[in-house]
Amino acid sequence: MTDTELSELLHTHTPEPPPSIDLHGMAARIQADADPARRRRLIPMTAAAAVIATVAVAGAVARLPGDGSAPTATSGRSASATHSGSSTMASGARPSQAQLAWARMLVDRLTGQTFVPLGADWDFQQVGAWTDPAGSEQPYLFALNDRRITSRIDLSSTPQVPLPAPRWADGRPVPVSPLPLRDTFNRLLAGGCRGCAGRVKLKPLTVTGASPSTMRVRTTRGPAVLPAWRFTFAETRVQALEAAVDVPMAAASNSTTSIPPMSSVDRVTVAADGRNLTASFMTVPCGQRYAGYAVESDHAVGIVVVASNPSNRNCAAPAGLSRVTVHLAAPLKDRVVIETVRGSAVEVDR
Amino acid sequence: MGRPDSFTDFVTEQGRGLLRTAWLLTGDWAAAEDLVQTTFTRAWRHWDRVGDADDPPSYVRRIMLNCHLKTLRRRWNGERPTPVLPEVAGVDGHAASDIRASLETALATLPPRQRAVVVLRYFSDLTEAQTAAELGCSVGTVKSQASRAMATLRSHPALAGLLTVEATR
Protein backbone atom coordinates (compact mmCIF):
# COMPACT_ATOMS: atom_id res chain seq x y z
CA MET A 1 0.00 0.00 0.00
CA THR A 2 1.39 3.38 -1.04
CA ASP A 3 0.91 6.75 0.66
CA THR A 4 -1.55 7.71 -2.08
CA GLU A 5 -3.56 4.52 -1.63
CA LEU A 6 -3.80 5.06 2.12
CA SER A 7 -4.89 8.65 1.55
CA GLU A 8 -7.55 7.49 -0.92
CA LEU A 9 -8.71 4.79 1.47
CA LEU A 10 -9.11 7.30 4.32
CA HIS A 11 -10.89 9.87 2.16
CA THR A 12 -13.26 7.35 0.61
CA HIS A 13 -14.12 5.21 3.60
CA THR A 14 -14.16 7.59 6.53
CA PRO A 15 -17.91 7.80 7.20
CA GLU A 16 -19.95 10.96 7.37
CA PRO A 17 -21.12 11.77 10.92
CA PRO A 18 -24.51 10.28 11.76
CA PRO A 19 -27.41 12.75 11.54
CA SER A 20 -28.07 12.25 15.25
CA ILE A 21 -25.04 14.46 16.04
CA ASP A 22 -26.56 17.92 16.17
CA LEU A 23 -23.81 20.50 15.70
CA HIS A 24 -26.15 23.46 15.94
CA GLY A 25 -27.45 22.19 19.26
CA MET A 26 -23.88 21.53 20.42
CA ALA A 27 -22.93 25.16 19.71
CA ALA A 28 -26.03 26.40 21.55
CA ARG A 29 -25.29 24.20 24.58
CA ILE A 30 -21.66 25.31 24.77
CA GLN A 31 -22.61 28.98 24.63
CA ALA A 32 -25.42 28.60 27.14
CA ASP A 33 -23.25 26.65 29.61
CA ALA A 34 -20.43 29.19 29.39
CA ASP A 35 -22.57 32.29 29.84
CA PRO A 36 -22.02 33.40 33.46
CA ALA A 37 -24.88 35.92 33.32
CA ARG A 38 -27.25 33.18 32.24
CA ARG A 39 -26.01 30.94 35.06
CA ARG A 40 -26.79 33.62 37.62
CA ARG A 41 -30.27 34.06 36.15
CA LEU A 42 -30.82 30.33 36.08
CA ILE A 43 -30.76 29.83 39.85
CA PRO A 44 -33.92 31.82 40.66
CA MET A 45 -35.51 30.57 37.44
CA THR A 46 -34.87 26.98 38.43
CA ALA A 47 -36.51 27.62 41.78
CA ALA A 48 -39.48 29.22 40.04
CA ALA A 49 -39.65 26.34 37.60
CA ALA A 50 -39.75 23.86 40.47
CA VAL A 51 -42.67 25.68 42.07
CA ILE A 52 -44.62 25.95 38.83
CA ALA A 53 -43.90 22.33 37.92
CA THR A 54 -45.14 21.19 41.31
CA VAL A 55 -48.32 23.20 40.87
CA ALA A 56 -48.76 21.80 37.37
CA VAL A 57 -48.35 18.19 38.42
CA ALA A 58 -50.44 18.56 41.55
CA GLY A 59 -53.16 20.42 39.70
CA ALA A 60 -55.84 18.90 37.61
CA VAL A 61 -54.44 17.10 34.59
CA ALA A 62 -56.38 18.34 31.63
CA ARG A 63 -58.18 15.67 29.68
CA LEU A 64 -58.28 16.61 26.06
CA PRO A 65 -61.36 16.15 23.89
CA GLY A 66 -61.23 12.81 22.13
CA ASP A 67 -58.91 11.14 24.63
CA GLY A 68 -59.00 7.37 24.91
CA SER A 69 -60.24 6.64 21.43
CA ALA A 70 -57.15 4.59 20.60
CA PRO A 71 -57.33 1.08 22.05
CA THR A 72 -53.79 0.90 23.43
CA ALA A 73 -52.93 4.53 24.06
CA THR A 74 -53.78 6.97 26.76
CA SER A 75 -53.14 10.42 25.54
CA GLY A 76 -53.02 14.12 26.09
CA ARG A 77 -51.59 14.47 29.58
CA SER A 78 -50.76 18.09 30.01
CA ALA A 79 -47.54 19.09 31.69
CA SER A 80 -45.45 22.08 32.58
CA ALA A 81 -43.39 23.58 29.81
CA THR A 82 -40.06 25.32 30.00
CA HIS A 83 -38.33 27.34 27.37
CA SER A 84 -34.85 28.84 27.30
CA GLY A 85 -34.38 28.38 31.01
CA SER A 86 -37.62 29.98 32.10
CA SER A 87 -40.71 28.09 33.09
CA THR A 88 -44.18 28.90 31.89
CA MET A 89 -47.56 27.26 31.94
CA ALA A 90 -48.55 26.99 28.31
CA SER A 91 -52.25 26.95 29.07
CA GLY A 92 -53.36 27.65 25.50
CA ALA A 93 -51.14 25.07 23.81
CA ARG A 94 -52.87 21.81 23.07
CA PRO A 95 -52.31 19.36 20.27
CA SER A 96 -55.02 19.11 17.63
CA GLN A 97 -56.99 15.93 16.98
CA ALA A 98 -54.91 15.40 13.84
CA GLN A 99 -51.68 15.69 15.81
CA LEU A 100 -52.88 13.23 18.44
CA ALA A 101 -54.12 10.77 15.83
CA TRP A 102 -50.76 10.95 14.05
CA ALA A 103 -48.91 10.42 17.33
CA ARG A 104 -51.13 7.45 18.26
CA MET A 105 -50.50 5.84 14.89
CA LEU A 106 -46.73 6.23 15.36
CA VAL A 107 -46.84 4.81 18.91
CA ASP A 108 -48.98 1.84 17.85
CA ARG A 109 -46.49 0.98 15.08
CA LEU A 110 -44.01 -0.11 17.77
CA THR A 111 -46.25 -2.72 19.36
CA GLY A 112 -44.38 -6.01 19.57
CA GLN A 113 -41.10 -4.65 18.14
CA THR A 114 -37.91 -5.56 19.98
CA PHE A 115 -35.49 -4.02 17.48
CA VAL A 116 -35.94 -0.24 17.51
CA PRO A 117 -33.11 1.84 16.01
CA LEU A 118 -32.47 5.37 17.30
CA GLY A 119 -32.94 8.32 14.96
CA ALA A 120 -34.92 8.80 11.78
CA ASP A 121 -32.30 8.03 9.12
CA TRP A 122 -30.51 5.19 10.87
CA ASP A 123 -30.66 2.89 7.83
CA PHE A 124 -28.58 5.09 5.50
CA GLN A 125 -24.96 6.21 5.63
CA GLN A 126 -22.99 8.19 3.09
CA VAL A 127 -19.53 6.72 2.57
CA GLY A 128 -16.79 9.12 1.49
CA ALA A 129 -16.92 12.87 1.07
CA TRP A 130 -17.85 15.14 -1.80
CA THR A 131 -14.80 16.82 -3.28
CA ASP A 132 -16.69 19.81 -4.68
CA PRO A 133 -20.04 19.90 -2.83
CA ALA A 134 -20.83 23.51 -3.68
CA GLY A 135 -19.76 23.26 -7.34
CA SER A 136 -19.65 20.50 -9.93
CA GLU A 137 -20.85 17.80 -7.51
CA GLN A 138 -23.78 19.77 -6.11
CA PRO A 139 -26.37 18.27 -8.55
CA TYR A 140 -25.27 14.77 -7.48
CA LEU A 141 -25.18 15.63 -3.78
CA PHE A 142 -28.78 16.77 -3.92
CA ALA A 143 -29.69 13.82 -6.19
CA LEU A 144 -28.45 11.44 -3.48
CA ASN A 145 -30.38 13.35 -0.82
CA ASP A 146 -33.48 13.28 -3.03
CA ARG A 147 -32.77 9.61 -3.89
CA ARG A 148 -32.86 10.37 -7.63
CA ILE A 149 -31.02 7.13 -8.40
CA THR A 150 -31.23 4.59 -11.21
CA SER A 151 -29.47 1.23 -11.49
CA ARG A 152 -27.64 -0.33 -14.39
CA ILE A 153 -26.79 -3.55 -12.53
CA ASP A 154 -28.78 -6.74 -12.14
CA LEU A 155 -30.50 -6.28 -8.80
CA SER A 156 -31.63 -9.92 -8.69
CA SER A 157 -28.06 -11.22 -8.37
CA THR A 158 -26.99 -12.92 -5.17
CA PRO A 159 -23.69 -12.08 -3.46
CA GLN A 160 -20.78 -14.52 -3.66
CA VAL A 161 -20.45 -14.13 0.10
CA PRO A 162 -23.74 -14.46 2.02
CA LEU A 163 -24.90 -11.44 3.96
CA PRO A 164 -24.10 -11.73 7.67
CA ALA A 165 -26.95 -12.27 10.09
CA PRO A 166 -28.11 -9.23 12.08
CA ARG A 167 -26.70 -9.38 15.59
CA TRP A 168 -26.30 -7.36 18.74
CA ALA A 169 -22.84 -6.13 19.71
CA ASP A 170 -22.40 -9.11 22.05
CA GLY A 171 -23.02 -11.55 19.22
CA ARG A 172 -26.62 -12.55 19.99
CA PRO A 173 -28.87 -12.64 16.92
CA VAL A 174 -31.25 -9.75 16.27
CA PRO A 175 -34.74 -11.01 15.37
CA VAL A 176 -35.10 -9.22 12.02
CA SER A 177 -34.98 -10.63 8.50
CA PRO A 178 -32.22 -9.64 6.04
CA LEU A 179 -33.30 -8.11 2.74
CA PRO A 180 -32.11 -9.11 -0.74
CA LEU A 181 -30.36 -6.58 -2.96
CA ARG A 182 -33.43 -5.43 -4.90
CA ASP A 183 -35.46 -4.77 -1.75
CA THR A 184 -32.52 -2.93 -0.19
CA PHE A 185 -32.24 -0.75 -3.29
CA ASN A 186 -35.98 0.03 -3.03
CA ARG A 187 -35.46 0.88 0.63
CA LEU A 188 -32.65 3.23 -0.36
CA LEU A 189 -34.97 4.94 -2.86
CA ALA A 190 -37.71 5.30 -0.24
CA GLY A 191 -35.49 7.35 2.09
CA GLY A 192 -34.02 10.81 1.67
CA CYS A 193 -35.81 14.10 1.43
CA ARG A 194 -38.01 14.80 -1.59
CA GLY A 195 -38.05 18.39 -2.72
CA CYS A 196 -35.25 19.48 -0.40
CA ALA A 197 -33.06 20.48 -3.34
CA GLY A 198 -35.00 23.70 -3.88
CA ARG A 199 -33.91 25.26 -7.16
CA VAL A 200 -30.82 23.10 -7.60
CA LYS A 201 -31.07 21.15 -10.84
CA LEU A 202 -30.52 17.50 -10.00
CA LYS A 203 -28.48 15.05 -12.06
CA PRO A 204 -29.52 11.45 -11.34
CA LEU A 205 -26.96 9.02 -10.00
CA THR A 206 -26.41 5.64 -11.66
CA VAL A 207 -25.61 2.57 -9.57
CA THR A 208 -22.71 0.64 -11.11
CA GLY A 209 -21.94 -1.76 -8.31
CA ALA A 210 -23.27 -3.22 -5.09
CA SER A 211 -21.21 -5.04 -2.52
CA PRO A 212 -22.31 -6.77 0.67
CA SER A 213 -21.25 -5.00 3.82
CA THR A 214 -22.21 -4.36 7.42
CA MET A 215 -23.58 -1.35 9.27
CA ARG A 216 -23.45 -0.48 12.95
CA VAL A 217 -26.60 1.14 14.30
CA ARG A 218 -27.60 2.39 17.73
CA THR A 219 -30.84 1.01 19.08
CA THR A 220 -32.93 1.34 22.20
CA ARG A 221 -31.29 -1.90 23.41
CA GLY A 222 -27.69 -0.97 22.59
CA PRO A 223 -25.59 -1.18 19.43
CA ALA A 224 -26.24 -3.73 16.70
CA VAL A 225 -24.42 -4.82 13.55
CA LEU A 226 -26.68 -5.25 10.53
CA PRO A 227 -26.14 -6.58 7.04
CA ALA A 228 -26.01 -3.79 4.47
CA TRP A 229 -25.39 -3.16 0.78
CA ARG A 230 -22.83 -0.63 -0.35
CA PHE A 231 -23.82 1.06 -3.62
CA THR A 232 -21.24 2.68 -5.91
CA PHE A 233 -22.15 5.25 -8.56
CA ALA A 234 -20.83 6.13 -12.00
CA GLU A 235 -20.81 9.86 -11.34
CA THR A 236 -19.02 10.16 -7.98
CA ARG A 237 -16.69 8.36 -5.60
CA VAL A 238 -19.21 8.90 -2.81
CA GLN A 239 -21.00 5.65 -1.97
CA ALA A 240 -24.25 4.85 -0.22
CA LEU A 241 -24.63 2.23 2.50
CA GLU A 242 -28.16 1.00 3.11
CA ALA A 243 -29.19 -1.42 5.86
CA ALA A 244 -30.47 -4.71 4.40
CA VAL A 245 -33.07 -5.53 7.05
CA ASP A 246 -36.83 -5.71 7.00
CA VAL A 247 -37.51 -3.06 9.64
CA PRO A 248 -40.11 -0.29 9.17
CA MET A 249 -38.60 3.04 8.18
CA ALA A 250 -39.37 6.29 9.96
CA ALA A 251 -42.48 7.98 8.58
CA ALA A 252 -41.73 10.15 5.55
CA SER A 253 -40.91 13.69 6.56
CA ASN A 254 -43.46 15.07 4.14
CA SER A 255 -46.21 13.09 5.89
CA THR A 256 -46.23 15.80 8.53
CA THR A 257 -47.29 18.46 6.06
CA SER A 258 -50.91 17.40 6.44
CA ILE A 259 -50.92 18.11 10.16
CA PRO A 260 -50.00 21.27 12.04
CA PRO A 261 -46.25 21.62 12.60
CA MET A 262 -44.77 20.15 15.74
CA SER A 263 -41.27 20.25 17.14
CA SER A 264 -39.17 17.10 17.00
CA VAL A 265 -37.68 15.90 20.27
CA ASP A 266 -33.94 15.08 20.16
CA ARG A 267 -33.28 13.69 23.61
CA VAL A 268 -35.19 12.70 26.73
CA THR A 269 -34.19 12.48 30.37
CA VAL A 270 -36.31 10.48 32.77
CA ALA A 271 -36.60 11.51 36.42
CA ALA A 272 -35.90 9.10 39.26
CA ASP A 273 -39.62 8.47 39.75
CA GLY A 274 -39.90 7.23 36.16
CA ARG A 275 -42.96 9.36 35.52
CA ASN A 276 -41.52 12.75 34.56
CA LEU A 277 -39.74 13.04 31.22
CA THR A 278 -37.78 16.13 30.19
CA ALA A 279 -37.66 16.35 26.42
CA SER A 280 -35.24 18.70 24.64
CA PHE A 281 -35.65 20.01 21.11
CA MET A 282 -34.32 22.77 18.87
CA THR A 283 -36.45 25.84 18.33
CA VAL A 284 -36.11 29.43 17.26
CA PRO A 285 -37.08 31.38 20.41
CA CYS A 286 -39.43 33.96 18.95
CA GLY A 287 -41.86 34.49 21.80
CA GLN A 288 -43.45 31.05 21.62
CA ARG A 289 -44.37 28.95 24.62
CA TYR A 290 -44.21 25.20 24.36
CA ALA A 291 -46.11 22.39 26.01
CA GLY A 292 -45.41 18.68 25.98
CA TYR A 293 -47.95 15.87 25.89
CA ALA A 294 -47.47 12.13 26.14
CA VAL A 295 -49.28 9.56 24.04
CA GLU A 296 -48.74 6.27 25.81
CA SER A 297 -49.13 2.59 25.03
CA ASP A 298 -47.83 -0.51 26.78
CA HIS A 299 -44.77 -0.51 24.50
CA ALA A 300 -43.99 3.10 23.71
CA VAL A 301 -44.41 6.72 24.70
CA GLY A 302 -44.75 9.42 22.06
CA ILE A 303 -43.82 12.99 22.97
CA VAL A 304 -45.94 15.68 21.30
CA VAL A 305 -44.54 19.22 21.54
CA VAL A 306 -46.81 22.08 20.53
CA ALA A 307 -46.42 25.86 20.58
CA SER A 308 -48.97 28.02 22.38
CA ASN A 309 -48.87 31.00 20.05
CA PRO A 310 -47.76 31.52 16.47
CA SER A 311 -44.15 32.36 15.76
CA ASN A 312 -43.23 35.93 14.96
CA ARG A 313 -42.22 35.64 11.30
CA ASN A 314 -40.03 38.74 11.48
CA CYS A 315 -38.00 37.28 14.34
CA ALA A 316 -34.44 36.38 13.36
CA ALA A 317 -33.21 34.85 16.63
CA PRO A 318 -30.69 32.00 16.42
CA ALA A 319 -32.00 28.52 17.12
CA GLY A 320 -31.62 27.28 20.67
CA LEU A 321 -32.37 24.29 22.82
CA SER A 322 -35.76 24.21 24.52
CA ARG A 323 -37.21 21.74 27.00
CA VAL A 324 -40.62 20.56 28.09
CA THR A 325 -41.47 18.29 30.97
CA VAL A 326 -44.07 15.60 30.39
CA HIS A 327 -45.82 13.63 33.11
CA LEU A 328 -46.65 10.00 32.36
CA ALA A 329 -49.67 8.06 33.56
CA ALA A 330 -47.40 5.12 34.45
CA PRO A 331 -43.63 4.83 35.03
CA LEU A 332 -41.63 4.64 31.80
CA LYS A 333 -39.78 1.40 32.69
CA ASP A 334 -38.47 -0.20 29.49
CA ARG A 335 -40.91 1.45 27.13
CA VAL A 336 -39.49 3.09 24.00
CA VAL A 337 -39.73 6.88 23.68
CA ILE A 338 -40.37 8.33 20.24
CA GLU A 339 -40.67 11.80 18.78
CA THR A 340 -43.98 12.21 17.00
CA VAL A 341 -42.94 14.13 13.89
CA ARG A 342 -41.47 11.09 12.08
CA GLY A 343 -41.90 8.47 14.78
CA SER A 344 -38.23 7.74 15.34
CA ALA A 345 -36.93 6.48 18.67
CA VAL A 346 -35.18 8.98 20.92
CA GLU A 347 -32.27 8.27 23.23
CA VAL A 348 -33.32 8.23 26.88
CA ASP A 349 -30.97 9.26 29.69
CA ARG A 350 -32.07 7.25 32.68
CA MET B 1 -14.89 36.44 15.16
CA GLY B 2 -15.77 36.99 18.78
CA ARG B 3 -19.54 37.01 18.43
CA PRO B 4 -21.82 34.12 19.35
CA ASP B 5 -23.31 33.81 15.86
CA SER B 6 -19.83 33.46 14.33
CA PHE B 7 -19.16 30.61 16.78
CA THR B 8 -22.36 28.82 15.76
CA ASP B 9 -21.47 29.26 12.08
CA PHE B 10 -17.97 27.97 12.74
CA VAL B 11 -19.26 24.89 14.56
CA THR B 12 -21.76 24.03 11.84
CA GLU B 13 -19.25 24.65 9.03
CA GLN B 14 -16.22 22.92 10.53
CA GLY B 15 -17.94 20.42 12.81
CA ARG B 16 -18.50 17.65 10.28
CA GLY B 17 -14.86 17.67 9.16
CA LEU B 18 -13.66 17.67 12.75
CA LEU B 19 -16.07 14.84 13.61
CA ARG B 20 -14.67 12.69 10.78
CA THR B 21 -11.13 13.41 11.96
CA ALA B 22 -12.17 12.61 15.53
CA TRP B 23 -13.75 9.35 14.35
CA LEU B 24 -10.46 8.35 12.74
CA LEU B 25 -8.65 9.16 15.97
CA THR B 26 -11.08 7.36 18.27
CA GLY B 27 -12.89 4.81 16.05
CA ASP B 28 -16.19 5.53 17.79
CA TRP B 29 -18.88 8.12 17.04
CA ALA B 30 -19.78 8.64 20.71
CA ALA B 31 -16.14 9.29 21.62
CA ALA B 32 -15.73 11.46 18.52
CA GLU B 33 -18.75 13.57 19.50
CA ASP B 34 -17.39 13.97 23.05
CA LEU B 35 -13.98 14.96 21.72
CA VAL B 36 -15.41 17.54 19.32
CA GLN B 37 -17.69 18.98 22.00
CA THR B 38 -14.75 19.32 24.41
CA THR B 39 -12.74 20.93 21.62
CA PHE B 40 -15.42 23.50 20.77
CA THR B 41 -15.99 24.22 24.47
CA ARG B 42 -12.30 25.11 24.85
CA ALA B 43 -12.36 27.08 21.61
CA TRP B 44 -15.36 29.10 22.83
CA ARG B 45 -13.54 30.02 26.06
CA HIS B 46 -10.77 31.60 23.96
CA TRP B 47 -12.85 32.59 20.97
CA ASP B 48 -10.97 35.85 20.38
CA ARG B 49 -7.72 33.91 20.20
CA VAL B 50 -9.27 31.52 17.64
CA GLY B 51 -10.40 34.53 15.59
CA ASP B 52 -6.92 36.04 15.66
CA ALA B 53 -5.27 32.83 14.44
CA ASP B 54 -3.96 32.73 10.86
CA ASP B 55 -5.95 29.58 10.17
CA PRO B 56 -8.81 29.17 12.70
CA PRO B 57 -9.83 25.62 11.58
CA SER B 58 -6.23 24.46 11.94
CA TYR B 59 -6.01 26.14 15.35
CA VAL B 60 -9.15 24.34 16.55
CA ARG B 61 -7.92 21.03 15.14
CA ARG B 62 -4.75 21.53 17.18
CA ILE B 63 -6.91 22.00 20.29
CA MET B 64 -8.65 18.73 19.43
CA LEU B 65 -5.39 16.81 19.01
CA ASN B 66 -4.08 18.13 22.32
CA CYS B 67 -7.33 17.16 24.08
CA HIS B 68 -7.25 13.70 22.52
CA LEU B 69 -3.62 12.91 23.25
CA LYS B 70 -3.81 14.38 26.75
CA THR B 71 -6.90 12.28 27.55
CA LEU B 72 -5.16 9.14 26.33
CA ARG B 73 -2.08 9.91 28.44
CA ARG B 74 -4.29 10.41 31.47
CA ARG B 75 -6.21 7.19 30.87
CA TRP B 76 -3.33 5.04 29.59
CA ASN B 77 -4.25 2.24 31.97
CA GLY B 78 -7.78 3.31 32.76
CA GLU B 79 -10.71 0.96 32.68
CA ARG B 80 -13.16 1.78 29.90
CA PRO B 81 -16.72 1.18 31.02
CA THR B 82 -19.00 -0.07 28.24
CA PRO B 83 -22.74 -0.77 28.27
CA VAL B 84 -22.21 -4.15 26.61
CA LEU B 85 -19.37 -6.64 26.47
CA PRO B 86 -16.75 -5.65 23.89
CA GLU B 87 -17.09 -7.38 20.57
CA VAL B 88 -14.86 -10.37 20.08
CA ALA B 89 -12.64 -9.97 17.01
CA GLY B 90 -13.37 -12.49 14.34
CA VAL B 91 -16.86 -13.48 15.49
CA ASP B 92 -18.35 -12.12 12.29
CA GLY B 93 -16.14 -13.17 9.41
CA HIS B 94 -18.06 -10.97 7.06
CA ALA B 95 -17.24 -7.81 9.00
CA ALA B 96 -13.66 -8.18 7.81
CA SER B 97 -14.89 -7.63 4.28
CA ASP B 98 -16.25 -4.26 5.18
CA ILE B 99 -13.58 -1.78 4.23
CA ARG B 100 -14.59 0.64 6.93
CA ALA B 101 -14.46 -2.03 9.61
CA SER B 102 -11.05 -3.12 8.29
CA LEU B 103 -9.80 0.43 8.36
CA GLU B 104 -11.12 0.87 11.89
CA THR B 105 -9.47 -2.36 13.02
CA ALA B 106 -6.12 -1.51 11.44
CA LEU B 107 -6.06 2.05 12.80
CA ALA B 108 -6.85 0.75 16.27
CA THR B 109 -3.57 -1.16 16.30
CA LEU B 110 -1.52 2.05 15.96
CA PRO B 111 -0.22 3.90 19.03
CA PRO B 112 -2.05 7.23 19.54
CA ARG B 113 0.64 9.51 18.14
CA GLN B 114 1.27 7.33 15.08
CA ARG B 115 -2.46 7.26 14.52
CA ALA B 116 -2.62 11.06 14.78
CA VAL B 117 0.23 11.37 12.27
CA VAL B 118 -1.60 9.08 9.82
CA VAL B 119 -4.82 11.05 10.17
CA LEU B 120 -3.12 14.44 9.72
CA ARG B 121 -0.85 13.36 6.85
CA TYR B 122 -3.22 11.19 4.85
CA PHE B 123 -6.71 12.39 5.77
CA SER B 124 -6.19 16.08 6.52
CA ASP B 125 -3.52 16.17 3.77
CA LEU B 126 -1.03 18.19 5.81
CA THR B 127 2.65 18.33 4.91
CA GLU B 128 5.23 16.83 7.24
CA ALA B 129 6.09 20.32 8.50
CA GLN B 130 2.43 21.20 9.14
CA THR B 131 1.87 17.87 10.90
CA ALA B 132 4.91 18.51 13.09
CA ALA B 133 3.59 21.97 13.96
CA GLU B 134 0.15 20.61 14.90
CA LEU B 135 1.59 17.86 17.06
CA GLY B 136 4.33 20.05 18.55
CA CYS B 137 7.18 17.77 17.49
CA SER B 138 10.00 17.76 14.93
CA VAL B 139 9.67 16.88 11.24
CA GLY B 140 12.02 13.96 11.84
CA THR B 141 9.62 12.56 14.46
CA VAL B 142 6.72 12.86 12.03
CA LYS B 143 8.73 11.02 9.35
CA SER B 144 9.66 8.17 11.68
CA GLN B 145 6.13 7.89 13.14
CA ALA B 146 4.60 7.86 9.64
CA SER B 147 7.07 5.25 8.46
CA ARG B 148 6.35 2.95 11.39
CA ALA B 149 2.60 3.44 11.01
CA MET B 150 2.74 2.62 7.29
CA ALA B 151 4.73 -0.53 8.01
CA THR B 152 2.11 -1.64 10.56
CA LEU B 153 -0.79 -0.88 8.24
CA ARG B 154 0.83 -2.60 5.24
CA SER B 155 1.28 -5.80 7.19
CA HIS B 156 -2.16 -5.72 8.82
CA PRO B 157 -4.31 -8.61 7.58
CA ALA B 158 -7.51 -6.53 7.77
CA LEU B 159 -6.24 -4.14 5.11
CA ALA B 160 -4.47 -6.83 3.09
CA GLY B 161 -7.67 -8.80 2.73
CA LEU B 162 -10.06 -6.13 1.54
CA LEU B 163 -12.94 -7.73 -0.26
CA THR B 164 -15.23 -6.14 -2.76
CA VAL B 165 -17.87 -8.28 -4.36
CA GLU B 166 -19.31 -6.45 -7.33
CA ALA B 167 -22.79 -7.47 -8.35
CA THR B 168 -23.20 -8.97 -11.81
CA ARG B 169 -23.86 -6.28 -14.37
Interface residues (C-beta under 8 A of the other chain):
Chain A: M1 D3 L6 S7 L9 L10 H11 H13 T14 P15 E16 P17 P18 I21 L23 H24 M26 A27 A28 R29 I30 Q31 D33 A34 V127 A129 R152 I153 D154 L155 S157 P159 Q160 V161 P162 L163 P164 R167 W168 A169 D170 G171 L181 T208 G209 A210 S211 P212 S213 T214 G222 P223 V225 P227 P318
Chain B: P4 D5 F7 T8 V11 T12 G15 R16 L19 R20 W23 L24 W29 A32 E33 V36 Q37 F40 T41 W44 R45 P83 V84 L85 E87 V88 V91 D92 G93 H94 A95 S97 D98 I99 R100 A101 L103 V118 V119 R121 Y122 F123 D125 M150 L153 R154 L159 L163 T164 V165 E166 A167 T168 R169
